[in-house]
Amino acid sequence: MSENSTPRLRDLVRQRTITGRVDVRDDVQRALPPGLKIAAAYSWRFLAIAAALGVVIWLVMLFKILVIPLMIAILLTALLWPVFSSMLRVGWPRWLAIVVALIGTVAIVGGLLWLAVWQITQQWHGVQARTVGAWEQLQQFLIDGPFHLTRAQITDLLDQGAKFLSEQGELLKSGAIAVGSTFGHVATGAVLTLFILLCMLADGGGIWAWTVKLFPRDSRRAVDAAARNGWATVINYARTQMLVAFIDALGIGLGAFLLGVPLAVPVAVLVFLGSFIPIVGAVVTGALAVFLALVYNGPWIALWMLVVVLAVQQIEGHILQPILMGSAVKVHPLAVVLVVAGGALIAGIPGALFAVPLAAFVNVAAVTINSGAWRTGADPGGDYIWRTVPRARRRSAR
């Protein structure tokens, strides 16, 4: 064998070896079930998305002092935007519209809080005396009744309850996105929220135009259309949530007034403010109304107060939320419950507050991009899945 044939033989052996490996890989690929291939493709993409979301949540936790005021300012802007834009449309100067919107908001919220505090100071001594008397009666019932507890056992139960509440308070205080651990954090957040709100009302369009320029040129039109549709949904959420909160406050407050429960007006104010935190706020404020009825009016009135609270919450959960909120934010009620629960687990009270508008914004923005509505300017609010059904099948379904 010549010297020139040796390298050729080596190349041929190497080529066959490589070809054999490739054939083995092809055989393995063909042997894998299609479902496994699809599951693997979904899995690594899901892991990539989960990692990206984890980084986002970590950044939010790191900059919570900035993120929470920003989110509160966005919600306040969405709440004030219908009135603010109406004043601009009729020819009011922007600075005057900003002043009227801010002063009006502070006056309304301050008036409600002042009314609640005034009512509490007027009836506090009577409620305190009734509470002490009701507690003594409860202790005597636990001792003489079917439970046959001793005062030492009652004291131990109270200590355990106080310890549990203290632990829960510590968990809330040390949560991932607590509002602030010190008064300085709260004060800084309030000032920052007010400043961001003023900037958004004064030059929100300019801020957004600058933000859009951060994206690639080819995607700016889609980003702009998706964000504008999402912003309209957040405005609808804020407006609808105010209506739902008003109905909850009216129902529970009127029920407490008719049943003779004290502090009916403060209870209604707390229900109105607490209803902006979906599910959690209504439960806590409703429990306060039942507690006042129990210690002041007795168990039967407390039972009727509980019926009123449950009736109002059922009307909200089965009528107002599915019809009003479902059409406003275009999110299924089950999704609302899940995102609120997830937001509360991740970020406590702020997470529950921001979960629904954030989910609504993401949902509408994604539908706008996926459906191509950003090209045509069509409303993405309809059923996206139904729009993908061929027209012939739509007609046959009708």
C-alpha positions, 0 to 999 in steps of 0.5 A: 500500500502506497503512502498516499493511500494511507491518508485516504483510508483514514479519511474514509474510516473517519467519514464512515464513523461520523456517518454511523454516528449521524445515522444512530442519532437519526434512529434515536430521533425517529424512535422517540414518541412525538408526544415526548418531543413536544413535551421536551420542547415545551419544557425547556421553553417553560424553564426559560420563561420561568427563569426570566419571571424569576429574575423579574420578581427578584428585581421587583423585590430589590427595588420595591421602594420604587416599584410600589409607588410606581404601581400605586401612581399608575392605578391612581392615574387610571382612576383619575383619567376619565375625569381628567381627560374630560376636563381637558376635552372641554378646554380646561388648562392642563395645570388647572385640571391637574389641581382640580383632580388632585384636590378633589381626590384628596377632599373625597378621601379625606372627607370619608376618613374624617367622617369615619374617625368622627363617628368612631370617636362619638361611639367609641366609649359605648362600643368599648364598654359593650365589648368588655361586657360581651367578653365577660359573658363569653368567658362565663359561658366557656366556664359554665357551658358545655365546654367547662373550661377554666380561666387558666385554659382560656388564658392559654388559648388567648396567649396562643392566639396572640402568638399566632397573630404576632407571627402572622404580623411578622410574616406580613411585615417581612414579606417580599414586597411589604409597603415599608418596614419603617415610617421613613419608607412609607413617607418616601413612598407617599412622596414618590407616588405623588411625584409620579402621579403629577408627572403622569398627568402632566406629561404622560404622553411624552413619557410613553413616547420616550419609552416606545423608542427603547424598543426596536424600530420594527416593533414600536407600532405593535408595542404602542398599540398593545400598551394603549389597549392594555392601558384602556383596560386598566382604566376600565378596571379602576372605574369598575372597581370603584363601582363595585366598591361603592355597591359593597359599601352601600349594601353592608353599611345599609345592612349594619344601619338597619340592624342597629349595629354601631359604627355603620358609617365607618364600616361602610367607609372601610368596606369601600376602601378595602374593596379595592383589594379584591377578595381579601378586603371584602372578607376582612371588612365584612368580618369587622361588621360581624364582630361589632354586631356580635359584641354590641347587639348579640349573637342573633343580630351578628348572625343576620349581619353575617347573612348580609355580608355573605349576600353582598359578597355573593352578589359581588362574586356571582353578578358584579365580578363576572358581568362588570369586571369580566367585561371590563378587564376581559379576565375570567373570574377563576383567573381573577381568584388565582392571580389574587391568591398568587399575588398575595402569596408572593407580595402580600397586600400589594401583590393582591392589589396589583394582581388583577390590573397587571394580569388584565394588562398583560392579557389584552396586550398579548391578545393585541399582538397575537391577533394582529389587531395592532396592524388593523386597529381592531378591538382585541376585546372579543373572544380571541379563540372564537375569532380563530374559528373559520367563518363557515364553522361560525355560521354552522354553529349559529 
